[in-house]
Amino acid sequence: MNAVVDPVELKHRPDQSLAKANLDELKPNMSPNVFAALREAIAGFERPSIVETGIGISTYHLCGQLRTTGGRYLGIEHNRGWFQIVEAWVYKLLVRHAKEVSVEQVRVIGALQPRYSSKPLLAVDTTFRAGPLTVTLLLRQAISQTGDGTAEEFHEYVEAVAGPVDVAIVDGRARVPTLTRLAEPGLMNAGGLLFVHDAKTYRDALSQWFPGGEFLDGQGGFKNDLRPDQVAKEFVEQEAYLWRAPLSAADGGGPRA
């Protein structure tokens, strides 16, 4: 992968040849210490239930981490091209180890009637089962997009966030509406972890819905591995936000729904 990838094309119209990329050599689009902190936190749960908005290279590596420990992963994506690419990545990951466990794949394609539009949208639900791991990928398109995406534009995408979960990873579109959704009672398990990437941009929403968490500065080279031309950022202020749900109501400090 030596060719320079146009960032607009990569973001909105990804080349389907990326489905054949060697993901073991590619790192998620975040600083190494930030992703390491996320993986370490996930390792603290036994067979965790994870939801991630905005799937990508991180999906591949996190499913690889859960492949032997077991757990449930739910990934939600709005971009059809990216969804197809990540779907191929996960399939390739699981089939590689098919000699150890059998791999079952169920794919359901249909039309979804969005709440705020009269035009139906494509919806795809793909579920992989491989031994102790279940991976579900959902394509939930938006009716339009203003900036990061409003609650109305991404209503079906946000509503697809389901719980209860041990780990919620917010790294996609409509992040403020997604945080509002995660703050609803019953979405986060007691002692669960919320991880928000690009956290500095969403300080106000985080303070409102999930106060008392920890900002993590990115170090060691933030870079999109799919863009060879990009210069790595050695330091990213407040790149991620980590918040722990209280173990019980008596502990206080829960999300403010």
Phi and psi in degrees as a GROMACS rama.xvg file:
@    title "Ramachandran Plot"
@    xaxis  label "Phi"
@    yaxis  label "Psi"
@TYPE xy
-98.6844  -14.4793  ASN-2
-72.5888  146.695  ALA-3
-77.3436  128.952  VAL-4
-100.811  124.167  VAL-5
-63.8616  127.415  ASP-6
-62.2863  -33.9237  PRO-7
-68.3597  -44.251  VAL-8
-63.5687  -42.0106  GLU-9
-63.0935  -37.3322  LEU-10
-78.4848  -41.5556  LYS-11
-108.008  -30.234  HIS-12
-133.864  68.2847  ARG-13
-64.2386  142.85  PRO-14
-69.7304  123.982  ASP-15
-66.3253  -14.1091  GLN-16
-64.8814  -18.0072  SER-17
-62.2028  -20.5811  LEU-18
-61.7081  -22.2054  ALA-19
-98.3611  5.15934  LYS-20
-64.9284  152.46  ALA-21
-83.8738  99.1699  ASN-22
-71.8635  -21.259  LEU-23
-65.527  -19.8826  ASP-24
-99.8428  -2.40953  GLU-25
-110.772  139.731  LEU-26
-104.494  151.726  LYS-27
-58.3957  157.884  PRO-28
-80.8735  66.2023  ASN-29
-161.621  167.711  MET-30
-66.0682  145.835  SER-31
-56.8839  -40.9559  PRO-32
-68.8746  -30.6208  ASN-33
-69.5538  -46.5097  VAL-34
-67.6128  -34.996  PHE-35
-63.1322  -39.2222  ALA-36
-64.9736  -38.6596  ALA-37
-65.2176  -45.8396  LEU-38
-64.5842  -38.8076  ARG-39
-64.5346  -40.6517  GLU-40
-65.7508  -40.2984  ALA-41
-63.7003  -37.2325  ILE-42
-63.2636  -17.7985  ALA-43
-78.0904  -7.73078  GLY-44
-104.699  143.709  PHE-45
-90.5717  117.433  GLU-46
48.3736  64.256  ARG-47
-70.664  155.761  PRO-48
-102.302  122.759  SER-49
-124.149  139.078  ILE-50
-123.452  134.772  VAL-51
-132.39  127.1  GLU-52
-99.8312  127.059  THR-53
90.5547  84.473  GLY-54
-86.3285  163.206  ILE-55
175.214  -145.055  GLY-56
-62.2656  -33.823  ILE-57
-60.519  -35.1453  SER-58
-58.7074  -45.8673  THR-59
-59.5863  -48.4194  TYR-60
-70.6486  -36.8629  HIS-61
-69.5168  -38.1664  LEU-62
-67.1511  -33.0606  CYS-63
-64.4578  -37.0443  GLY-64
-67.1264  -37.4334  GLN-65
-82.995  -10.7359  LEU-66
-58.6051  -39.3993  ARG-67
-95.0493  -31.3406  THR-68
-81.698  -29.536  THR-69
90.0949  162.328  GLY-70
147.042  -173.954  GLY-71
-127.34  129.693  ARG-72
-121.046  129.776  TYR-73
-120.925  118.435  LEU-74
-115.894  134.676  GLY-75
-121.511  130.18  ILE-76
-136.869  146.272  GLU-77
-103.17  -19.8063  HIS-78
-93.6511  118.619  ASN-79
-61.1497  -41.9284  ARG-80
-62.4363  -45.8351  GLY-81
-64.335  -39.1161  TRP-82
-58.0601  -45.1606  PHE-83
-65.298  -37.5584  GLN-84
-66.7978  -48.8972  ILE-85
-66.9147  -35.5379  VAL-86
-57.63  -43.1405  GLU-87
-67.0856  -38.3757  ALA-88
-61.4747  -47.0628  TRP-89
-64.9821  -42.0031  VAL-90
-59.5333  -45.3382  TYR-91
-62.3517  -40.5933  LYS-92
-60.7117  -47.7311  LEU-93
-73.6695  -39.3655  LEU-94
-66.6487  -30.9265  VAL-95
-57.0985  -31.6712  ARG-96
-107.013  23.5436  HIS-97
-64.3459  -21.2764  ALA-98
-69.0401  -24.405  LYS-99
-83.4927  -41.8592  GLU-100
-142.799  154.833  VAL-101
-75.9415  150.708  SER-102
-116.585  123.956  VAL-103
-112.803  133.831  GLU-104
-126.505  129.508  GLN-105
-124.75  124.735  VAL-106
-124.237  123.239  ARG-107
-118.774  123.356  VAL-108
-116.157  133.345  ILE-109
-161.551  -177.685  GLY-110
-102.134  141.105  ALA-111
-120.221  128.738  LEU-112
-89.4813  104.795  GLN-113
-67.388  151.379  PRO-114
-67.2259  -34.5698  ARG-115
-109.464  25.6386  TYR-116
-154.63  150.301  SER-117
-88.976  -7.42951  SER-118
-93.8688  121.966  LYS-119
-64.1272  151.327  PRO-120
-119.286  152.669  LEU-121
-70.0359  136.311  LEU-122
-130.181  133.423  ALA-123
-129.307  129.383  VAL-124
-118.65  117.135  ASP-125
-119.555  128.678  THR-126
-124.265  129.119  THR-127
-110.532  135.896  PHE-128
-124.058  123.33  ARG-129
-140.526  97.7363  ALA-130
60.0484  -125.627  GLY-131
-81.8818  2.31707  PRO-132
-111.247  133.249  LEU-133
-121.793  124.905  THR-134
-117.987  124.025  VAL-135
-120.022  126.333  THR-136
-116.016  128.87  LEU-137
-118.821  127.568  LEU-138
-95.2732  117.916  LEU-139
-131.364  97.4406  ARG-140
-73.0815  159.148  GLN-141
-97.7261  153.994  ALA-142
-77.8028  -21.7282  ILE-143
-172.46  -176.547  SER-144
-148.847  120.54  GLN-145
-113.03  110.883  THR-146
61.834  -126.276  GLY-147
-75.292  -14.2574  ASP-148
109.102  129.777  GLY-149
-90.9491  168.657  THR-150
-63.3509  -33.9525  ALA-151
-73.1949  -44.7209  GLU-152
-63.1132  -37.0028  GLU-153
-111.407  30.4325  PHE-154
-56.7049  -48.2234  HIS-155
-68.4289  -34.3432  GLU-156
-63.4755  -48.4247  TYR-157
-68.797  -40.1127  VAL-158
-66.6144  -20.6613  GLU-159
-71.6712  -15.2512  ALA-160
-66.9366  115.317  VAL-161
-125.364  152.534  ALA-162
-137.653  -168.314  GLY-163
-77.3153  148.122  PRO-164
-127.027  154.65  VAL-165
-85.7122  -33.4453  ASP-166
-135.273  127.072  VAL-167
-116.44  123.762  ALA-168
-113.677  116.697  ILE-169
-106.089  105.769  VAL-170
-147.794  28.602  ASP-171
-125.719  -148.027  GLY-172
-87.5414  170.215  ARG-173
48.9432  53.235  ALA-174
-70.3188  -36.9253  ARG-175
-65.4313  -48.0626  VAL-176
-59.9442  -33.6734  PRO-177
-66.4616  -41.6576  THR-178
-63.7042  -39.2925  LEU-179
-61.2852  -41.0639  THR-180
-62.5891  -46.4364  ARG-181
-66.1886  -22.0766  LEU-182
-78.152  -8.71277  ALA-183
-66.9243  144.877  GLU-184
-58.4262  135.893  PRO-185
92.4718  -7.04664  GLY-186
-80.0984  -36.2336  LEU-187
-108.267  131.504  MET-188
-68.975  156.378  ASN-189
-58.6179  131.2  ALA-190
78.2332  6.81117  GLY-191
-72.5272  166.357  GLY-192
-116.118  132.765  LEU-193
-107.07  128.191  LEU-194
-122.091  120.907  PHE-195
-119.691  122.602  VAL-196
-89.0282  160.582  HIS-197
53.1267  43.3494  ASP-198
-66.3323  -31.6023  ALA-199
-57.5486  -34.9013  LYS-200
-65.5644  -23.894  THR-201
-116.074  29.9537  TYR-202
-55.9535  -44.6482  ARG-203
-63.63  -45.5427  ASP-204
-65.4245  -39.2339  ALA-205
-66.4021  -39.6479  LEU-206
-65.6068  -33.0493  SER-207
-75.6147  -45.7529  GLN-208
-97.4614  -32.4154  TRP-209
-136.015  65.659  PHE-210
-70.5676  154.369  PRO-211
89.1707  9.00102  GLY-212
-83.6356  -172.015  GLY-213
-121.443  128.324  GLU-214
-85.1123  140.372  PHE-215
-120.744  121.432  LEU-216
-77.0987  138.838  ASP-217
-83.2525  134.947  GLY-218
-139.597  150.257  GLN-219
100.521  0.658062  GLY-220
113.374  83.1429  GLY-221
-76.7956  124.066  PHE-222
-160.021  143.534  LYS-223
-87.1079  109.478  ASN-224
-65.4796  -16.3734  ASP-225
-82.5111  -2.50965  LEU-226
-122.063  91.6622  ARG-227
-59.9305  -23.3618  PRO-228
-79.8743  -13.6404  ASP-229
-77.7831  133.86  GLN-230
-85.1629  131.081  VAL-231
-68.7195  137.996  ALA-232
-90.7202  119.848  LYS-233
-75.7254  -19.8577  GLU-234
-145.082  129.431  PHE-235
-128.533  111.194  VAL-236
-67.1333  131.623  GLU-237
48.5248  50.9795  GLN-238
-67.7528  -36.4136  GLU-239
-135.116  159.232  ALA-240
-126.9  128.859  TYR-241
-116.163  126.931  LEU-242
-134.462  135.476  TRP-243
-108.068  130.294  ARG-244
-71.7423  143.17  ALA-245
-62.9065  153.273  PRO-246
-72.0053  -24.7787  LEU-247
-154.17  164.721  SER-248
-61.0855  -29.4136  ALA-249
-67.3584  -22.4722  ALA-250
-74.0083  -22.273  ASP-251
68.9732  -178.385  GLY-252
77.5488  14.8732  GLY-253
-75.4058  176.008  GLY-254
-63.0902  146.594  PRO-255
-95.7494  89.9814  ARG-256
